[in-house]
Amino acid sequence: MKSATEKRKLLRQLLAGSDIVMAPSCGTPLEARQIEDIGFMAIHGSGSVAHQQAGYQDAGLLTMTDMVQRMTVLSECLDIPVIADMDTGFGNVANVVRSVREYERAGVAAFHLEDTVAKVGFAEHSEVEVISRTEMVNKIKAAVDTRTDESMMIIARSENRTDLNEFIERNAECIEAGADGCWTSGALGQEGIQALRK
């Protein structure tokens, strides 16, 4: 079984290549092993899937402890990297610091941290209230300063769907603050994705 650091380095190598890396979402070890056996090179430890399996709406009802337990089990049963959902970091900057420590101990290869004020359920095309750009950047800085294994990737995720320029500038500042990548929302459409590429 590969170590957490080996899987983190593997994910970085995969993403540095020219091929698209597909990471199907899953929530149980059985699903994760099947995805690995099929030949996928990574999985997504999805918060929405975790909520569905617990019988909840995806509204931030699972705690950090709930999610860490799930990510630990997924990470321990695989030789491929786990890209984990860290939601909002489960609170303010102090909560982000604790969450990063726990997710790193869980063995995930990467995690994405989003800028919503509070989870209100999965609604791809609805407006979502987001925290200020400054607060989001501070969360990313805290995450970067907290991780002890620099091979673990930090992904900034913005749910700002009403202002494309703000979305781009917010993600750019998160990258400048040390995030290794950003999560682009499908709600931006092709025009938004093309703008990000520029």
N, C-alpha and C positions, 0 to 999 in steps of 0.2 A: 504494500500500500504506500502510495506517495505521501510525503509529508505535506503539511499546509503550505510551507514555503515553496516546495517543488510545484504544487498545483498553481500557486500564485504566479510563479515565473512562467509556467506553461501558458496561462491565460494571457500574460503580456506578450509572449512570443506569438501566440495565435492572432492576437489583435494587431500585432505589428506586421503581419503578413498581408497578402493581397486578397485573400479569400474572405468571404462573409462568414462569420462565426455564428451559427444558429445555437441558441440556448433555450430549449423548450421549458416552459414553466411546469413545475410539479411541486408536490407537497409531501409525498411519502417515500420511504426508502425503496419500496417495490417499484414505483413509477420511475424513480431516479435510476435504479439499476437497469430497468428496461431501456431507458433512454441511452444510457451508457452502452449497453449491449448492442443496440441498433447501430451505434457508431457516431453519435453526436459527441462533440468535443467539450461541451459545457452544459450546465443546466442553470435555470433561473429559479431560485428559491422565492417563490411569489407570495406576497402578502395577501393578495386577493384569493389565491388558491387556498392558502392556510385558513382564511376566514370561511370560505365555502365549506371546507372539510370540517370546521368546527361548528358549522351550522349558523354562522353569522353573516350579516351584510358586511361588505368591505368598508367599514366605517371606523377603523382604528380601535376596534374593541379588544383585539389581542394585545397583551402587554409585551414589553421588551423581553421579559423572561419567557413568555410563551414562544416568541419568535426565535430567541436564542436556542431554546431547546430543539425546535424544529430544524434550525440551520446546523446545529451540532450533529444531529442524527444524519442529515443529508450529507454533510461533509465527511463524516466517518465511514460512510458506506461506499464511497466513490473514489476512483482514481482520476476523475476529471474535475475541473474547477466548478465551484458553486458561486454564482453571482446572486447576492442576497438583497432582499428588500428590507431597508432599514426605516421605511416610512419617513416620518419627520425627524427621526432621531429620538422619538418618544418624549419630546419636550423642548426645553431651551438648550442653550449651549452646554450647561452642566450635564444635562441628560445625554447630549450627544457624546460628550467625553466618556461617560460610563458605557454607552451603547457601543462605541468603537472598541473599547477594551473587551467587552463581552463578545462581540462579533469576531474579533481577532482570535480570541481564545476558542471560539466555536470552529475555527478553521476555514472560514469562507475565503475565497480568492478575491472577491470584490463585493462592494455594497453600493447601493444607490440611496441617496439622501435627498428628500424632496422639500419644497418650500411652501407647502400648504399650511394654512393656519390650523386647520383641524380636518381630519378625514370626514367626508360626508357621503361616502359611498362611491362606487366606480361609475362615473358618468362621462364618457369620453368627450362628449360635445357640450357639456354644460360649463358654465362659468364657475371657477373655484377661487376662493379668497386665498391670496398668498401673503407671506410675510414680506417685510421690506427687503430690498436688495442688500442693504447693509447687514441685516440680521442673518440672511442666508449666507452671505460671504463669511461672516464670523463663524457660522456653524461649520463651513468647509475648513476654515483655518484651524478651528478646534480639532476637527477630525484629523487633519494632516499632522498637527502637532502631537496628537495622542497616539497614533499608530506607532508600533515599535518595529514592525516588519514593513519596510518601504516597498516591498513587492506587492503588498495588498493594495488593490486599486480602489480609489474613491471616485464615485460617479455622481456628479451634480444633476439633479432632476428638477426642472422647473415645470410647474403646472400653469404658468401664465399663458393663457390662450387668447387674450384679447388685444395684446400689443406685441407685434412681431419684433419691433426694434428693442423693446424692453426685454423680451425673451432672449434675444441675441446678446445684448449688452450684459444681462444678468449672468448668462452662461459664460461669457468671456471673462467676467470678473471672477467667477468661481474657478475657471481654469488658471487665471493669474494667481489666485490664492492657493493653488496647489492641487486642485482636483485633476484627476488623470483623464477624465472624459466627461461628457454630458449626455443625458438621456433626452432625446428629442421626441416630443409628443406627436402622435399621429394626427391630432386635431389641427396641426399646423398646415397640413396639406402639402402638395408638391411645391407650391410657390414658397412656402416657408422653409422647406428642406433645402431648396435651391439657394435661398438667401443665406442659410447657415453655411453652406458649402463655400460661399464667397468669403 
